Amino acid sequence: MESKPFKILSIDGGGIKGLYSASILAQLEKKSGKKVTDCFDLICGTSTGGLIALGLASGKSANELAEMYISEGNKIFPTSEWRLIRCYQRFVKHFLTQTFFYGKFSNKALKGVLESQYGQLTLGELNNLVLVPSFNLVSGMPRMFKFPHKEGEFFRDKDILLVDVGLATAAAPTYFPIHAHNDELYVDGGVWANNPALCGLLEAIKYFVGSGKEYSHVEVLSIASISNSSGWVAKKRLQRSFIGWRSKLMALPMEGQAYFTHFFLDTALERIHPESKYVRIKSPKLSQEQMKLIEMDRADIKAIRTIKSLGEQEGVTKANDPNVMHFFNTAKSYKTI
């Protein structure tokens, strides 16, 4: 078989920390002079990574998406610039609301941002194959929203609005409301695939790559979110209530799944096909001060600027890494339109 790579971009979830991923990609686009949409056959993203994936596949530049996080982030995750008010928001208003009544945030602002960006654009109108994980509460099964490609004879998602896909993949339990669409109920894809790179690989080898198919092997560029260290000291209170676990209930399984997916691809991909490539842009190492500042739902100016700076620094570094820039050296070959 002629050597022909199927190129995949995968973007992790992480709330406002999606600005980190978008800022990295903006630097890679700047260095290469090419847009992501022109360089990857399949773009995968979960939660905030799903919002970025949809934006890139619609033809937007990574810089446009980074600017969207900067200008709209505080509307989606309201965070005061004043410390005392922020403490009230986060440890009284949000804590009590999140624990006893509703989710932390309304999704009205997020919906408004998505509607202003995409209007009536549907999955079937995108420039790239996409794969965006969510979870269907009615069926009790994972749900992957996909571009309706002919190889899988898919048609179900052809007319689904990007707005609905975005709200479905980003509906983090206790943070945003469950998203209802066509009598189905959806929550954040991060509950099972916060790092969607393995989903992308399986999609590729099932429909596009291998004997009798158009492509010979896969090349995967995966971008992590910023991750605060989740390690605990050895001596901790062992019996914990729901309130005692708080945000750890979401963070631990998301980080564990992301690590396992990275470990699997890093170990197995070249063994599946020797020409296959896998590159993971990992979370930056944070200082103690940065760890206190960066959270998935903190969007004050100080946090936004720090996340943006970390992404730009990492992007400039990776723009000089030939293993990363390899993905921008050739154009995509799969055409959706």
GUKE-866399 format. One record per residue (C-alpha): chain; residue in one letter; residue number from 1; x, y negated, z. Coordinates in Angstrom, 1 decimal. Layout:
<lofis>
LOFI mol type seq x y z
LOFI A A NUM X Y Z
...
</lofis>
This chain:
<lofis>
LOFI mol type seq x y z
LOFI A M 1 0.0 0.0 0.0
LOFI A E 2 1.2 -3.5 -0.8
LOFI A S 3 2.3 -5.3 2.4
LOFI A K 4 -0.5 -7.9 3.1
LOFI A P 5 -1.0 -9.2 6.7
LOFI A F 6 -4.4 -10.0 8.2
LOFI A K 7 -3.8 -13.1 10.3
LOFI A I 8 -5.6 -13.6 13.6
LOFI A L 9 -5.6 -16.6 16.0
LOFI A S 10 -7.0 -15.9 19.5
LOFI A I 11 -7.8 -18.5 22.1
LOFI A D 12 -8.5 -17.8 25.8
LOFI A G 13 -11.2 -19.3 27.9
LOFI A G 14 -10.6 -21.8 30.7
LOFI A G 15 -13.1 -24.7 30.9
LOFI A I 16 -11.5 -28.1 30.5
LOFI A K 17 -8.1 -26.4 30.2
LOFI A G 18 -9.1 -25.8 26.6
LOFI A L 19 -7.4 -29.2 26.1
LOFI A Y 20 -4.1 -27.4 26.7
LOFI A S 21 -4.8 -24.9 23.8
LOFI A A 22 -6.0 -27.6 21.5
LOFI A S 23 -3.0 -29.8 22.2
LOFI A I 24 -0.6 -27.0 21.4
LOFI A L 25 -2.3 -26.3 18.1
LOFI A A 26 -2.3 -30.0 17.3
LOFI A Q 27 1.5 -30.0 17.5
LOFI A L 28 1.8 -26.9 15.4
LOFI A E 29 -0.4 -28.5 12.7
LOFI A K 30 1.6 -31.7 12.9
LOFI A K 31 4.9 -29.8 12.4
LOFI A S 32 3.6 -27.6 9.6
LOFI A G 33 1.5 -30.2 7.8
LOFI A K 34 -1.3 -27.5 7.6
LOFI A K 35 -4.6 -27.1 9.4
LOFI A V 36 -5.4 -24.0 11.3
LOFI A T 37 -8.4 -23.2 9.2
LOFI A D 38 -6.0 -22.8 6.1
LOFI A C 39 -3.6 -20.4 7.9
LOFI A F 40 -5.7 -17.7 9.6
LOFI A D 41 -8.1 -15.2 8.3
LOFI A L 42 -9.9 -14.6 11.6
LOFI A I 43 -10.2 -17.0 14.5
LOFI A C 44 -11.3 -15.6 17.9
LOFI A G 45 -12.2 -17.6 21.0
LOFI A T 46 -14.0 -17.1 24.3
LOFI A S 47 -15.8 -19.7 26.3
LOFI A T 48 -13.9 -23.0 25.8
LOFI A G 49 -11.7 -21.0 23.4
LOFI A G 50 -14.8 -20.2 21.5
LOFI A L 51 -15.7 -23.9 21.2
LOFI A I 52 -12.2 -24.5 19.7
LOFI A A 53 -12.5 -21.5 17.4
LOFI A L 54 -15.9 -22.8 16.0
LOFI A G 55 -14.4 -26.3 15.6
LOFI A L 56 -11.3 -25.0 13.7
LOFI A A 57 -13.4 -22.7 11.5
LOFI A S 58 -15.7 -25.6 10.6
LOFI A G 59 -12.7 -27.5 9.2
LOFI A K 60 -11.8 -29.8 12.1
LOFI A S 61 -8.2 -30.4 13.0
LOFI A A 62 -6.8 -29.3 16.4
LOFI A N 63 -6.1 -33.0 17.2
LOFI A E 64 -9.8 -33.9 16.6
LOFI A L 65 -10.8 -31.1 19.1
LOFI A A 66 -8.2 -32.3 21.6
LOFI A E 67 -9.7 -35.8 21.4
LOFI A M 68 -13.1 -34.3 22.0
LOFI A Y 69 -12.0 -32.9 25.3
LOFI A I 70 -10.4 -36.2 26.3
LOFI A S 71 -13.4 -38.3 25.4
LOFI A E 72 -16.2 -35.9 26.4
LOFI A G 73 -14.7 -33.8 29.2
LOFI A N 74 -15.8 -35.9 32.1
LOFI A K 75 -19.4 -35.9 30.7
LOFI A I 76 -19.4 -32.1 30.7
LOFI A F 77 -17.6 -31.7 34.0
LOFI A P 78 -18.5 -34.9 35.9
LOFI A T 79 -15.5 -35.7 38.2
LOFI A S 80 -15.0 -39.0 40.0
LOFI A E 81 -11.7 -40.9 39.8
LOFI A W 82 -12.1 -41.7 43.6
LOFI A R 83 -10.7 -39.0 45.9
LOFI A L 84 -13.4 -39.3 48.6
LOFI A I 85 -16.2 -39.2 46.1
LOFI A R 86 -14.6 -36.3 44.4
LOFI A C 87 -14.4 -34.4 47.7
LOFI A Y 88 -18.1 -35.1 48.1
LOFI A Q 89 -18.8 -33.8 44.6
LOFI A R 90 -16.8 -30.7 44.8
LOFI A F 91 -17.0 -29.5 48.4
LOFI A V 92 -20.5 -30.7 49.4
LOFI A K 93 -22.7 -31.4 46.4
LOFI A H 94 -21.3 -28.7 44.0
LOFI A F 95 -20.6 -26.1 46.7
LOFI A L 96 -24.0 -26.3 48.2
LOFI A T 97 -25.7 -26.4 44.8
LOFI A Q 98 -23.6 -23.6 43.3
LOFI A T 99 -24.1 -21.4 46.3
LOFI A F 100 -27.7 -21.8 47.2
LOFI A F 101 -29.6 -23.4 44.3
LOFI A Y 102 -28.4 -23.7 40.7
LOFI A G 103 -25.2 -23.7 38.8
LOFI A K 104 -22.6 -26.4 39.4
LOFI A F 105 -23.4 -28.3 36.2
LOFI A S 106 -26.2 -28.9 33.7
LOFI A N 107 -25.4 -27.9 30.1
LOFI A K 108 -27.2 -31.0 28.7
LOFI A A 109 -23.9 -32.9 28.2
LOFI A L 110 -22.2 -29.9 26.6
LOFI A K 111 -25.2 -29.3 24.3
LOFI A G 112 -25.2 -33.0 23.3
LOFI A V 113 -21.5 -32.8 22.4
LOFI A L 114 -22.0 -29.7 20.3
LOFI A E 115 -25.0 -31.2 18.5
LOFI A S 116 -23.1 -34.4 17.7
LOFI A Q 117 -20.1 -32.4 16.4
LOFI A Y 118 -21.9 -29.6 14.5
LOFI A G 119 -25.6 -30.6 14.0
LOFI A Q 120 -27.3 -27.8 12.1
LOFI A L 121 -24.1 -26.0 11.0
LOFI A T 122 -24.4 -22.2 11.2
LOFI A L 123 -22.0 -19.3 11.5
LOFI A G 124 -22.6 -18.4 7.9
LOFI A E 125 -21.3 -21.7 6.7
LOFI A L 126 -17.8 -21.5 8.3
LOFI A N 127 -14.5 -21.6 6.5
LOFI A N 128 -13.0 -18.6 8.4
LOFI A L 129 -14.1 -15.3 9.8
LOFI A V 130 -14.8 -15.9 13.5
LOFI A L 131 -15.4 -13.7 16.5
LOFI A V 132 -16.9 -15.3 19.7
LOFI A P 133 -17.6 -13.1 22.7
LOFI A S 134 -20.6 -13.5 25.0
LOFI A F 135 -22.6 -11.1 27.2
LOFI A N 136 -26.3 -10.3 26.6
LOFI A L 137 -28.1 -10.0 30.0
LOFI A V 138 -31.2 -8.4 28.4
LOFI A S 139 -29.4 -5.5 26.7
LOFI A G 140 -26.7 -5.4 29.5
LOFI A M 141 -24.1 -5.2 26.8
LOFI A P 142 -21.3 -7.4 25.4
LOFI A R 143 -22.2 -9.5 22.4
LOFI A M 144 -19.9 -10.7 19.8
LOFI A F 145 -21.0 -13.5 17.5
LOFI A K 146 -19.4 -13.1 14.1
LOFI A F 147 -19.2 -14.7 10.7
LOFI A P 148 -21.6 -12.4 8.6
LOFI A H 149 -18.9 -10.7 6.5
LOFI A K 150 -19.7 -8.3 3.7
LOFI A E 151 -17.2 -5.7 4.9
LOFI A G 152 -19.5 -5.0 7.9
LOFI A E 153 -22.7 -5.7 6.1
LOFI A F 154 -23.5 -8.2 8.8
LOFI A F 155 -26.4 -10.6 8.4
LOFI A R 156 -27.8 -11.0 11.9
LOFI A D 157 -25.7 -14.1 12.8
LOFI A K 158 -25.8 -15.8 9.4
LOFI A D 159 -28.3 -18.5 10.5
LOFI A I 160 -27.3 -18.9 14.1
LOFI A L 161 -26.4 -22.5 14.9
LOFI A L 162 -22.9 -23.2 16.2
LOFI A V 163 -24.6 -25.1 19.1
LOFI A D 164 -26.2 -21.9 20.3
LOFI A V 165 -23.0 -19.8 19.9
LOFI A G 166 -21.1 -22.4 21.9
LOFI A L 167 -23.7 -22.6 24.7
LOFI A A 168 -23.8 -18.7 24.9
LOFI A T 169 -20.1 -18.2 25.1
LOFI A A 170 -19.5 -21.0 27.6
LOFI A A 171 -22.4 -20.2 30.1
LOFI A A 172 -20.1 -19.3 33.0
LOFI A P 173 -22.1 -17.8 35.9
LOFI A T 174 -22.7 -20.3 38.7
LOFI A Y 175 -21.1 -23.1 36.6
LOFI A F 176 -23.6 -23.5 33.7
LOFI A P 177 -27.1 -22.2 33.1
LOFI A I 178 -27.8 -18.9 31.3
LOFI A H 179 -28.4 -19.7 27.6
LOFI A A 180 -31.6 -18.4 26.1
LOFI A H 181 -31.8 -17.8 22.4
LOFI A N 182 -34.5 -15.8 20.5
LOFI A D 183 -35.7 -14.1 23.7
LOFI A E 184 -32.1 -13.1 24.6
LOFI A L 185 -30.1 -14.3 27.6
LOFI A Y 186 -26.4 -15.0 27.3
LOFI A V 187 -23.6 -15.7 29.7
LOFI A D 188 -19.9 -16.5 29.3
LOFI A G 189 -17.8 -14.1 27.3
LOFI A G 190 -15.1 -14.5 29.9
LOFI A V 191 -16.9 -11.9 32.1
LOFI A W 192 -15.5 -9.2 29.8
LOFI A A 193 -13.2 -10.7 27.2
LOFI A N 194 -11.6 -14.0 28.4
LOFI A N 195 -8.6 -13.1 26.2
LOFI A P 196 -10.3 -12.0 22.9
LOFI A A 197 -7.2 -10.9 21.1
LOFI A L 198 -8.0 -7.2 21.5
LOFI A C 199 -11.5 -7.9 20.1
LOFI A G 200 -9.9 -9.5 17.1
LOFI A L 201 -7.6 -6.5 16.6
LOFI A L 202 -10.4 -4.0 16.7
LOFI A E 203 -12.5 -6.1 14.3
LOFI A A 204 -9.5 -6.1 11.9
LOFI A I 205 -8.7 -2.4 12.0
LOFI A K 206 -12.4 -1.4 11.7
LOFI A Y 207 -13.2 -3.6 8.7
LOFI A F 208 -10.2 -5.1 7.1
LOFI A V 209 -6.9 -3.3 7.8
LOFI A G 210 -5.6 0.1 6.9
LOFI A S 211 -5.9 2.9 4.3
LOFI A G 212 -8.4 2.0 1.6
LOFI A K 213 -8.8 -1.6 2.8
LOFI A E 214 -7.4 -4.8 1.5
LOFI A Y 215 -4.9 -5.5 4.3
LOFI A S 216 -1.9 -3.4 5.4
LOFI A H 217 -1.3 -4.8 8.9
LOFI A V 218 -2.2 -7.5 11.4
LOFI A E 219 -0.4 -10.6 12.7
LOFI A V 220 -1.8 -12.0 15.9
LOFI A L 221 -1.1 -15.4 17.5
LOFI A S 222 -2.6 -15.6 21.0
LOFI A I 223 -2.9 -18.7 23.1
LOFI A A 224 -3.4 -18.5 26.9
LOFI A S 225 -5.1 -21.0 29.1
LOFI A I 226 -3.4 -22.6 32.0
LOFI A S 227 -3.4 -20.2 34.8
LOFI A N 228 -2.9 -21.1 38.5
LOFI A S 229 -1.2 -18.4 40.4
LOFI A S 230 -3.8 -16.0 41.8
LOFI A G 231 -1.5 -14.3 44.3
LOFI A W 232 -2.4 -14.3 47.9
LOFI A V 233 -0.3 -14.1 51.0
LOFI A A 234 -0.2 -10.5 52.5
LOFI A K 235 -2.0 -11.4 55.6
LOFI A K 236 -5.5 -12.6 54.7
LOFI A R 237 -9.0 -12.2 56.2
LOFI A L 238 -10.2 -8.9 54.7
LOFI A Q 239 -13.9 -9.1 55.1
LOFI A R 240 -15.3 -11.9 52.9
LOFI A S 241 -18.8 -13.0 52.0
LOFI A F 242 -19.8 -14.4 48.6
LOFI A I 243 -19.0 -17.9 49.9
LOFI A G 244 -15.6 -16.6 51.1
LOFI A W 245 -14.7 -15.4 47.6
LOFI A R 246 -16.1 -18.5 45.8
LOFI A S 247 -14.3 -19.2 42.5
LOFI A K 248 -12.1 -16.1 42.9
LOFI A L 249 -15.1 -14.0 41.8
LOFI A M 250 -14.7 -15.4 38.3
LOFI A A 251 -11.0 -16.1 38.2
LOFI A L 252 -9.7 -12.6 39.2
LOFI A P 253 -11.5 -10.5 36.5
LOFI A M 254 -10.8 -13.1 33.8
LOFI A E 255 -7.1 -13.2 34.6
LOFI A G 256 -6.9 -9.4 35.0
LOFI A Q 257 -8.5 -8.8 31.6
LOFI A A 258 -6.3 -11.4 29.9
LOFI A Y 259 -3.2 -9.8 31.3
LOFI A F 260 -4.2 -6.3 30.2
LOFI A T 261 -5.1 -7.4 26.7
LOFI A H 262 -1.7 -9.1 26.4
LOFI A F 263 0.1 -6.0 27.8
LOFI A F 264 -1.8 -3.7 25.4
LOFI A L 265 -1.0 -5.7 22.3
LOFI A D 266 2.6 -6.4 23.3
LOFI A T 267 3.1 -2.6 23.9
LOFI A A 268 1.0 -1.0 21.2
LOFI A L 269 0.7 -3.3 18.1
LOFI A E 270 4.0 -2.5 16.5
LOFI A R 271 3.5 1.2 17.2
LOFI A I 272 0.2 1.0 15.3
LOFI A H 273 2.0 -0.5 12.3
LOFI A P 274 5.7 -1.5 12.3
LOFI A E 275 5.1 -4.6 10.2
LOFI A S 276 2.5 -6.0 12.7
LOFI A K 277 3.4 -9.0 14.7
LOFI A Y 278 2.2 -10.3 18.0
LOFI A V 279 3.1 -13.6 19.7
LOFI A R 280 1.5 -14.9 22.9
LOFI A I 281 1.9 -18.5 24.0
LOFI A K 282 1.7 -18.1 27.7
LOFI A S 283 0.5 -20.4 30.5
LOFI A P 284 3.1 -22.9 31.6
LOFI A K 285 4.7 -22.7 35.0
LOFI A L 286 3.0 -25.2 37.3
LOFI A S 287 4.4 -27.2 40.2
LOFI A Q 288 2.6 -27.1 43.5
LOFI A E 289 1.3 -30.6 42.8
LOFI A Q 290 0.0 -29.5 39.4
LOFI A M 291 -1.7 -26.4 40.9
LOFI A K 292 -3.7 -28.7 43.2
LOFI A L 293 -4.7 -30.9 40.3
LOFI A I 294 -5.6 -28.5 37.4
LOFI A E 295 -8.9 -26.5 37.6
LOFI A M 296 -11.3 -25.3 35.0
LOFI A D 297 -13.9 -27.9 35.9
LOFI A R 298 -11.9 -30.9 37.1
LOFI A A 299 -11.9 -33.6 34.4
LOFI A D 300 -10.8 -36.9 36.0
LOFI A I 301 -8.2 -39.0 34.1
LOFI A K 302 -5.2 -37.7 36.1
LOFI A A 303 -6.2 -34.0 35.4
LOFI A I 304 -6.9 -34.7 31.7
LOFI A R 305 -3.6 -36.5 31.1
LOFI A T 306 -1.7 -33.7 32.9
LOFI A I 307 -3.3 -30.9 30.9
LOFI A K 308 -2.8 -32.8 27.6
LOFI A S 309 0.9 -33.5 28.5
LOFI A L 310 1.5 -29.8 29.3
LOFI A G 311 -0.1 -28.8 26.0
LOFI A E 312 1.9 -31.3 23.9
LOFI A Q 313 5.2 -30.3 25.6
LOFI A E 314 4.5 -26.6 24.9
LOFI A G 315 3.4 -27.4 21.4
LOFI A V 316 6.6 -29.3 20.6
LOFI A T 317 8.6 -26.4 22.0
LOFI A K 318 6.7 -23.7 20.0
LOFI A A 319 6.9 -25.8 16.9
LOFI A N 320 10.6 -25.1 16.9
LOFI A D 321 10.1 -21.4 17.4
LOFI A P 322 10.2 -19.5 14.1
LOFI A N 323 8.1 -16.6 15.5
LOFI A V 324 5.3 -19.1 16.1
LOFI A M 325 5.7 -21.2 12.9
LOFI A H 326 5.7 -17.9 10.9
LOFI A F 327 1.9 -18.0 11.2
LOFI A F 328 1.8 -21.4 9.5
LOFI A N 329 4.3 -20.6 6.7
LOFI A T 330 1.7 -18.7 4.6
LOFI A A 331 -2.0 -19.5 3.8
LOFI A K 332 -4.9 -17.3 4.7
LOFI A S 333 -6.0 -14.9 2.1
LOFI A Y 334 -9.6 -14.0 3.2
LOFI A K 335 -12.2 -16.4 1.6
LOFI A T 336 -15.6 -16.8 3.3
LOFI A I 337 -16.9 -19.1 0.6
</lofis>
